[in-house]
């Protein structure tokens, strides 16, 4: 089922709010009620978009991975032929993955699909 533009926008509010919460407080502090409170929607509205909290967190993970790939594509030369090019890319990857323990835990330990 294709979502309308409004539904996509509302869904993105939930995902962005959960992502910010993860970065500030850690994944274990995220709840549907907190996301609802931060976005100005009811928690029951979130359940219309995501069957459960883990589904929302999976969507956040997908967004974070997409952002990582975009950052890496913008920062790394198209062809990594030289060892120096690879060395230049390493700090970017490490910086993204280890910026906070929250990023690390959601990217590595939450499965993206059931």
C-alpha positions as CSV (number, residue, x, y, z in Angstrom):
1,X,0.0,0.0,0.0
2,X,1.4,3.4,-1.0
3,X,1.3,6.1,1.6
4,X,0.0,9.6,0.8
5,X,2.4,12.5,1.0
6,X,0.9,13.5,4.4
7,X,1.3,10.0,5.7
8,X,4.9,9.9,4.6
9,X,5.5,13.3,6.3
10,X,3.9,12.1,9.6
11,X,5.9,8.9,9.5
12,X,9.1,10.9,9.0
13,X,8.3,13.0,12.1
14,X,8.1,9.8,14.2
15,X,11.3,8.4,12.7
16,X,13.2,11.7,13.2
17,X,12.0,12.1,16.8
18,X,13.0,8.5,17.6
19,X,16.4,9.1,16.0
20,X,17.0,12.3,18.0
21,X,16.0,10.5,21.2
22,X,18.4,7.6,20.4
23,X,21.3,10.0,19.9
24,X,20.5,12.0,23.0
25,X,19.4,9.3,25.5
26,X,20.1,5.9,24.0
27,X,17.9,3.4,22.3
28,X,16.8,1.9,25.6
29,X,15.1,5.2,26.6
30,X,12.9,5.3,23.4
31,X,9.2,4.6,23.9
32,X,6.2,5.0,21.7
33,X,4.7,7.4,24.3
34,X,7.8,9.6,24.3
35,X,7.9,9.8,20.5
36,X,4.2,10.7,20.5
37,X,4.8,13.4,23.1
38,X,7.7,14.9,21.2
39,X,5.8,14.9,17.9
40,X,2.4,16.1,19.2
41,X,0.6,13.0,18.1
42,X,-1.1,10.4,20.2
43,X,0.7,7.1,20.8
44,X,-2.2,5.3,19.1
45,X,-1.5,7.3,15.9
46,X,2.1,5.9,15.9
47,X,0.6,2.4,16.0
48,X,-1.2,3.2,12.7
49,X,2.2,3.6,11.1
50,X,4.3,1.1,13.0
51,X,3.0,-2.2,14.5
52,X,5.3,-1.9,17.5
53,X,8.3,0.0,18.8
54,X,10.8,-2.4,17.1
55,X,9.3,-1.6,13.7
56,X,9.9,2.1,14.4
57,X,13.4,1.4,15.5
58,X,14.1,-0.6,12.4
59,X,13.0,2.3,10.3
60,X,15.3,4.6,12.2
61,X,18.1,2.1,11.6
62,X,17.4,2.1,7.9
63,X,17.5,6.0,7.9
64,X,20.8,6.0,9.8
65,X,22.4,3.5,7.4
66,X,21.2,5.5,4.4
67,X,22.7,8.7,5.9
68,X,26.0,6.8,6.5
69,X,26.2,5.6,2.9
70,X,25.4,9.1,1.6
71,X,28.1,10.6,3.9
72,X,30.6,8.0,2.8
73,X,29.8,8.5,-0.9
74,X,30.3,12.2,-0.5
75,X,33.6,11.9,1.4
76,X,35.3,9.0,-0.3
77,X,36.8,9.0,-3.9
78,X,34.9,6.9,-6.3
79,X,37.8,4.5,-6.6
80,X,39.8,3.5,-3.6
81,X,43.0,2.6,-5.4
82,X,45.5,4.0,-3.0
83,X,46.1,3.0,0.6
84,X,46.1,6.7,1.5
85,X,42.5,7.0,0.2
86,X,41.4,4.2,2.4
87,X,43.2,5.8,5.4
88,X,41.3,9.0,4.7
89,X,37.9,7.2,4.7
90,X,38.5,5.4,8.0
91,X,38.0,8.4,10.4
92,X,34.7,9.1,8.7
93,X,33.4,5.6,9.2
94,X,34.7,5.4,12.8
95,X,33.4,8.8,13.6
96,X,29.9,7.9,12.5
97,X,29.8,4.5,14.1
98,X,31.4,5.5,17.4
99,X,30.1,9.0,17.8
100,X,27.8,7.7,20.5
101,X,27.2,4.3,22.0
102,X,23.5,4.7,20.9
103,X,24.4,4.8,17.2
104,X,26.7,1.8,17.6
105,X,24.2,-0.3,19.4
106,X,21.2,0.3,17.0
107,X,23.3,-0.1,13.9
108,X,25.0,-3.3,15.0
109,X,22.5,-5.1,17.2
110,X,19.0,-4.3,16.0
111,X,18.0,-6.5,13.1
112,X,16.8,-4.5,10.1
113,X,14.1,-7.1,9.2
114,X,12.3,-9.8,11.1
